[in-house]
Amino acid sequence: MVDFKKLFNRKNHKTVRPKRPEYEDKTVQPRLPKTRERALSLYEPGQQASEFLLKLPIELRRHIYYEVFGHHKVHLLFEFAPRKYRKDRTNKKEILEWRWWHCICTWDQTKDDRFQGIWFDRCKNAVMKGNSGPPNGMMGKLKLEFAILLTCRQMYSEAIDILYSTTTFDFGTRQLLHEFPSLVLPQRFALISAIEMTWEFIGLGLSPINTEQTQLYQDMWAMLAAMPNLRHLKIAVAAHECPHPAPPDLKEVWLGPPKKLGKMNVFEVLVPLSYAKSFNFSLDEGLNFTLESFPDIFTMQYDDM
């Protein structure tokens, strides 16, 4: 039986990345061009395609794409940094530039484990406070095999939609989620069906009211509400311990915006334990999401000392 993941392993496809001076300016985050010079063509003269795969029926090729890409949870970062997550180290000076980084999540998140919830999933770290880390994903070793996308343009056009539509995205920061539509094509972003991630909103809804932060929080939920294919959503909103007594409208500030989203297959809003207690662990009847809790940031820091 053909091991398609091995066949399309990136180590078997050597590529030379061109220099990108526009990525070396820390003050300017790269964006997708507003217009393209031309549409993607499925064939370019002189381009080497995989004759073996292109002879297969499209149904079988799609099965292969699902085998390579399908149904992974992927941690995603876009940051100005050296290539710090690579396995091999050299004495060569690293260029600081905007870089994409990803790895496939290998935590078993079905377990009731405080170190494996989405609010404390540190798949990219090898060790966290003595915890040995995930079984395979340390330092980004377990990655998606993007080499199949480079095989030929036709295979790219057939496989790219499967990548976006079946992946569960864990964006490293809420800022990355907010900027992601400017970093990928609109039709790709619209295909995303699953997101699990943590948003950090320190002091949300507390006095003195930060209207800019409150508006951003509402905008983030509105952005999710506008995603046409989103069917699986878990958002953990991290904050410090909730004051007592809490402001009277705090529950509406936190849980009002998610009410605007439609019904999904999975929709969980996770809040710090002190906030869940303030909300009496209750939701209005008929809401489209469930309310879960996790430790406050303060509590997490205290427990790890």
RODO-2510 file (C-alpha; in nm, 4 decimals, decimal comma):
residues 305
     n   res          X          Y          Z
     1     m     0,0000     0,0000     0,0000
     2     v     0,1304     0,3436    -0,0929
     3     d     0,2158     0,5656     0,2051
     4     f     0,0990     0,8975     0,0621
     5     k     0,2171     1,0959     0,3629
     6     k     0,5689     0,9608     0,3100
     7     l     0,5464     1,0151    -0,0653
     8     f     0,4681     1,3833    -0,0162
     9     n     0,6968     1,4391     0,2819
    10     r     0,8572     1,7811     0,2599
    11     k     1,2027     1,6208     0,3065
    12     n     1,1625     1,4563    -0,0345
    13     h     1,0949     1,7880    -0,2069
    14     k     1,3841     2,0316    -0,1849
    15     t     1,2871     2,3902    -0,2519
    16     v     1,4836     2,7133    -0,2327
    17     r     1,2845     2,9946    -0,0807
    18     p     1,3492     3,3312    -0,2446
    19     k     1,4632     3,6229    -0,0334
    20     r     1,1769     3,8340     0,0959
    21     p     1,2994     4,1768     0,2079
    22     e     0,9405     4,2919     0,2656
    23     y     0,9166     4,0321     0,5447
    24     e     1,2136     4,1818     0,7344
    25     d     1,0375     4,4991     0,8498
    26     k     0,9022     4,4404     1,1993
    27     t     0,6805     4,7483     1,1843
    28     v     0,4921     4,6331     0,8724
    29     q     0,3119     4,2998     0,8787
    30     p     0,2898     4,1505     0,5268
    31     r    -0,0529     4,1372     0,3676
    32     l    -0,1987     3,9557     0,0729
    33     p    -0,2016     4,1836    -0,2351
    34     k    -0,5431     4,3388    -0,2941
    35     t    -0,5307     4,2310    -0,6567
    36     r    -0,3554     3,9416    -0,8294
    37     e    -0,1649     3,9777    -1,1532
    38     r    -0,3625     3,6878    -1,2960
    39     a    -0,5833     3,3995    -1,1875
    40     l    -0,4316     3,0650    -1,0990
    41     s    -0,3889     2,8515    -1,4102
    42     l    -0,4056     2,4744    -1,3777
    43     y    -0,1185     2,4174    -1,6168
    44     e     0,2009     2,6012    -1,6933
    45     p     0,4286     2,4956    -1,9823
    46     g     0,7391     2,3241    -1,8547
    47     q     0,5976     2,2501    -1,5089
    48     q     0,6516     1,8956    -1,3888
    49     a     0,3297     1,7338    -1,2675
    50     s     0,2798     1,4007    -1,0953
    51     e     0,1795     1,1832    -1,3912
    52     f     0,0946     0,8926    -1,1635
    53     l    -0,1574     1,0859    -0,9553
    54     l    -0,3116     1,2800    -1,2406
    55     k    -0,3976     0,9531    -1,4133
    56     l    -0,6123     0,8544    -1,1153
    57     p    -0,9852     0,9374    -1,1027
    58     i    -1,0615     1,2637    -0,9236
    59     e    -1,2517     1,0722    -0,6518
    60     l    -0,9399     0,8713    -0,5693
    61     r    -0,7203     1,1805    -0,5755
    62     r    -0,9552     1,3489    -0,3285
    63     h    -0,9257     1,0450    -0,1030
    64     i    -0,5486     1,0901    -0,1128
    65     y    -0,5803     1,4585    -0,0246
    66     y    -0,7978     1,3705     0,2748
    67     e    -0,5375     1,1136     0,3805
    68     v    -0,2615     1,3745     0,3699
    69     f    -0,4471     1,6820     0,5008
    70     g    -0,7796     1,5802     0,6419
    71     h    -0,9156     1,6432     0,9895
    72     h    -0,6163     1,7612     1,1909
    73     k    -0,6087     2,0216     1,4630
    74     v    -0,3284     2,2633     1,3751
    75     h    -0,1563     2,5257     1,5887
    76     l    -0,0770     2,8337     1,3808
    77     l     0,1467     3,1360     1,4429
    78     f     0,2608     3,4279     1,2309
    79     e     0,5294     3,6222     1,4112
    80     f     0,8408     3,8337     1,3653
    81     a     1,1092     3,5976     1,4882
    82     p     1,4036     3,3766     1,3964
    83     r     1,3362     3,0241     1,2797
    84     k     1,3391     2,9095     1,6419
    85     y     1,1170     2,6042     1,6110
    86     r     1,3350     2,4091     1,3729
    87     k     1,4974     2,0882     1,4933
    88     d     1,8491     2,1417     1,3548
    89     r     2,0600     2,4190     1,5047
    90     t     2,3574     2,5864     1,3385
    91     n     2,5910     2,8712     1,4239
    92     k     2,4596     3,0647     1,1273
    93     k     2,2984     3,3932     1,2241
    94     e     1,9235     3,3762     1,1878
    95     i     1,7409     3,6428     0,9913
    96     l     1,4620     3,8099     1,1826
    97     e     1,1537     3,8221     0,9656
    98     w     0,7816     3,7519     0,9600
    99     r     0,7443     3,3757     0,9640
   100     w     0,4629     3,1244     0,9574
   101     w     0,4879     2,8376     1,2024
   102     h     0,2539     2,5435     1,2540
   103     c     0,2350     2,1974     1,4016
   104     i    -0,0299     1,9285     1,4242
   105     c    -0,1764     1,9037     1,7733
   106     t    -0,1002     1,5686     1,9357
   107     w    -0,2636     1,6173     2,2759
   108     d    -0,5428     1,3776     2,3632
   109     q    -0,7980     1,6455     2,4485
   110     t    -1,0646     1,3927     2,5356
   111     k    -0,8943     1,3492     2,8733
   112     d    -0,9932     1,5568     3,1755
   113     d    -0,6430     1,6986     3,2229
   114     r    -0,5654     2,0597     3,3197
   115     f    -0,2564     2,0557     3,0984
   116     q    -0,4450     1,9388     2,7892
   117     g    -0,7427     2,1735     2,7635
   118     i    -0,7536     2,4272     2,4806
   119     w    -0,6888     2,7013     2,7366
   120     f    -0,3521     2,5461     2,8312
   121     d    -0,2536     2,3573     2,5189
   122     r     0,1176     2,4209     2,4693
   123     c     0,1820     2,1772     2,1874
   124     k     0,4709     2,3836     2,0528
   125     n     0,6640     2,3591     2,3821
   126     a     0,8841     2,0641     2,4702
   127     v     0,8539     2,1089     2,8476
   128     m     0,6146     2,3186     3,0546
   129     k     0,6806     2,3427     3,4294
   130     g     0,8140     1,9876     3,4438
   131     n     0,5348     1,8534     3,2234
   132     s     0,6853     1,6411     2,9474
   133     g     0,4763     1,8007     2,6751
   134     p     0,2790     1,6371     2,3931
   135     p     0,3897     1,2937     2,2648
   136     n     0,4945     1,3932     1,9117
   137     g     0,4368     1,7609     1,8508
   138     m     0,7239     1,9115     2,0500
   139     m     0,9067     2,1908     1,8697
   140     g     0,6756     2,1545     1,5732
   141     k     0,8110     1,8167     1,4607
   142     l     0,4758     1,6845     1,3437
   143     k     0,3668     1,9021     1,0523
   144     l     0,1285     1,8978     0,7608
   145     e     0,2867     1,7736     0,4406
   146     f     0,2514     2,0745     0,2143
   147     a     0,4703     1,9202    -0,0576
   148     i     0,1626     1,7824    -0,2331
   149     l     0,0513     2,1411    -0,2967
   150     l     0,3775     2,2047    -0,4814
   151     t     0,3459     1,9027    -0,7089
   152     c     0,1496     2,0872    -0,9746
   153     r    -0,1101     2,3602    -0,9982
   154     q    -0,3955     2,1246    -1,0719
   155     m    -0,3294     1,9228    -0,7572
   156     y    -0,2969     2,2470    -0,5610
   157     s    -0,6382     2,3606    -0,6834
   158     e    -0,7914     2,0236    -0,5910
   159     a    -0,6304     1,9883    -0,2469
   160     i    -0,6241     2,3392    -0,1013
   161     d    -0,9977     2,3506    -0,0257
   162     i    -0,9741     2,0228     0,1672
   163     l    -0,6945     2,1696     0,3780
   164     y    -0,9011     2,4717     0,4821
   165     s    -1,2370     2,2985     0,5180
   166     t    -1,1281     1,9997     0,7294
   167     t    -0,8612     2,1533     0,9555
   168     t    -0,9394     2,2667     1,3096
   169     f    -0,7477     2,5938     1,3402
   170     d    -0,5910     2,6959     1,6717
   171     f    -0,4661     3,0478     1,6053
   172     g    -0,1799     3,1365     1,8388
   173     t    -0,3297     3,4770     1,9207
   174     r    -0,6612     3,6523     1,8745
   175     q    -0,4670     3,9123     1,6756
   176     l    -0,3744     3,6462     1,4201
   177     l    -0,7376     3,5398     1,3830
   178     h    -0,8348     3,9050     1,3400
   179     e    -0,5686     3,9564     1,0701
   180     f    -0,6053     3,6185     0,8982
   181     p    -0,8565     3,7369     0,6337
   182     s    -0,5902     3,9797     0,5089
   183     l    -0,3299     3,7022     0,4887
   184     v    -0,5242     3,4463     0,2827
   185     l    -0,7699     3,4593    -0,0050
   186     p    -1,1309     3,5361     0,0997
   187     q    -1,2611     3,2119    -0,0493
   188     r    -1,0098     3,0143     0,1574
   189     f    -1,1032     3,1902     0,4820
   190     a    -1,4713     3,1273     0,4092
   191     l    -1,4056     2,7511     0,3955
   192     i    -1,2884     2,7278     0,7575
   193     s    -1,5270     2,5041     0,9501
   194     a    -1,3584     2,4589     1,2893
   195     i    -1,1727     2,6863     1,5341
   196     e    -1,0475     2,6156     1,8863
   197     m    -0,8408     2,8848     2,0560
   198     t    -0,7862     3,1155     2,3525
   199     w    -0,8514     3,4896     2,3564
   200     e    -0,6886     3,7004     2,6252
   201     f    -0,9084     3,9910     2,7343
   202     i    -0,7743     4,1169     3,0675
   203     g    -1,0265     4,3337     3,2515
   204     l    -1,3075     4,2884     2,9992
   205     g    -1,6191     4,4597     3,1326
   206     l    -1,4506     4,5785     3,4529
   207     s    -1,4211     4,9355     3,5803
   208     p    -1,2824     5,1558     3,4373
   209     i    -1,4510     5,0345     3,1188
   210     n    -1,2165     5,0008     2,8232
   211     t    -1,4579     5,0783     2,5397
   212     e    -1,1995     4,9999     2,2731
   213     q    -1,1401     4,6533     2,4193
   214     t    -1,5130     4,5887     2,4557
   215     q    -1,5687     4,6865     2,0927
   216     l    -1,2850     4,4590     1,9792
   217     y    -1,4401     4,1707     2,1739
   218     q    -1,7730     4,2310     2,0015
   219     d    -1,6007     4,2606     1,6630
   220     m    -1,4246     3,9265     1,7116
   221     w    -1,7555     3,7486     1,7692
   222     a    -1,9136     3,9344     1,4770
   223     m    -1,6282     3,8150     1,2586
   224     l    -1,6982     3,4539     1,3578
   225     a    -2,0710     3,5051     1,3007
   226     a    -1,9972     3,6078     0,9417
   227     m    -1,8031     3,2883     0,8609
   228     p    -2,0469     3,0887     0,6424
   229     n    -1,9100     2,7382     0,7027
   230     l    -1,8141     2,7543     1,0709
   231     r    -1,9653     2,4506     1,2447
   232     h    -1,7261     2,3759     1,5323
   233     l    -1,6184     2,6500     1,7724
   234     k    -1,4490     2,6497     2,1127
   235     i    -1,3335     2,9862     2,2477
   236     a    -1,1657     3,0195     2,5885
   237     v    -1,1655     3,3827     2,7079
   238     a    -0,8760     3,4245     2,9516
   239     a    -0,8694     3,6886     3,2249
   240     h    -0,7544     3,7499     3,5806
   241     e    -0,9768     3,6732     3,8782
   242     c    -1,3209     3,8328     3,8686
   243     p    -1,3755     4,0995     4,1382
   244     h    -1,6472     4,0626     4,3998
   245     p    -1,9014     4,2039     4,3707
   246     a    -1,8952     4,1943     3,9923
   247     p    -2,0396     4,4769     3,7792
   248     p    -2,4133     4,4134     3,7201
   249     d    -2,3828     4,3980     3,3408
   250     l    -2,0659     4,1841     3,3330
   251     k    -2,2459     3,8680     3,2206
   252     e    -2,4014     4,0452     2,9233
   253     v    -2,0658     4,1979     2,8230
   254     w    -1,9078     3,8522     2,8163
   255     l    -2,1919     3,6323     2,6932
   256     g    -2,4023     3,8739     2,4889
   257     p    -2,1857     3,8738     2,1717
   258     p    -2,1770     3,4910     2,1320
   259     k    -2,5571     3,4895     2,1262
   260     k    -2,5434     3,6451     1,7797
   261     l    -2,3865     3,3377     1,6235
   262     g    -2,5987     3,0713     1,4596
   263     k    -2,6438     2,7119     1,5675
   264     m    -2,3407     2,4858     1,5271
   265     n    -2,2535     2,1220     1,5748
   266     v    -2,0172     2,2194     1,8584
   267     f    -2,0176     2,5632     2,0232
   268     e    -1,8480     2,6093     2,3609
   269     v    -1,7585     2,9325     2,5385
   270     l    -1,5063     2,8796     2,8175
   271     v    -1,4629     3,1453     3,0874
   272     p    -1,2397     3,1650     3,3976
   273     l    -1,3820     2,9862     3,6998
   274     s    -1,4347     3,3055     3,9013
   275     y    -1,6412     3,4507     3,6147
   276     a    -1,8426     3,1292     3,5781
   277     k    -1,9265     3,1527     3,9492
   278     s    -2,0273     3,5166     3,9028
   279     f    -2,2560     3,4068     3,6188
   280     n    -2,3942     3,1280     3,8454
   281     f    -2,2845     2,8789     3,5798
   282     s    -2,6135     2,9526     3,4058
   283     l    -2,7305     3,0518     3,0601
   284     d    -3,0650     3,1657     2,9293
   285     e    -3,2754     2,8889     2,7801
   286     g    -3,2490     2,8300     2,4086
   287     l    -2,8961     2,9653     2,3657
   288     n    -2,6815     2,8195     2,0923
   289     f    -2,3698     2,7541     2,3037
   290     t    -2,2667     2,5789     2,6233
   291     l    -2,0746     2,7469     2,9059
   292     e    -1,7624     2,5793     3,0453
   293     s    -1,4994     2,7004     3,2927
   294     f    -1,1230     2,6819     3,3383
   295     p    -0,8779     2,8228     3,5981
   296     d    -0,8257     3,1984     3,6233
   297     i    -0,4898     3,3262     3,4987
   298     f    -0,4009     3,4221     3,8575
   299     t    -0,4929     3,0745     3,9828
   300     m    -0,2913     2,9060     3,7082
   301     q     0,0186     3,1096     3,7954
   302     y    -0,0269     3,0376     4,1655
   303     d    -0,0674     2,6626     4,1162
   304     d     0,2464     2,6371     3,9010
   305     m     0,4746     2,8110     4,1526
***
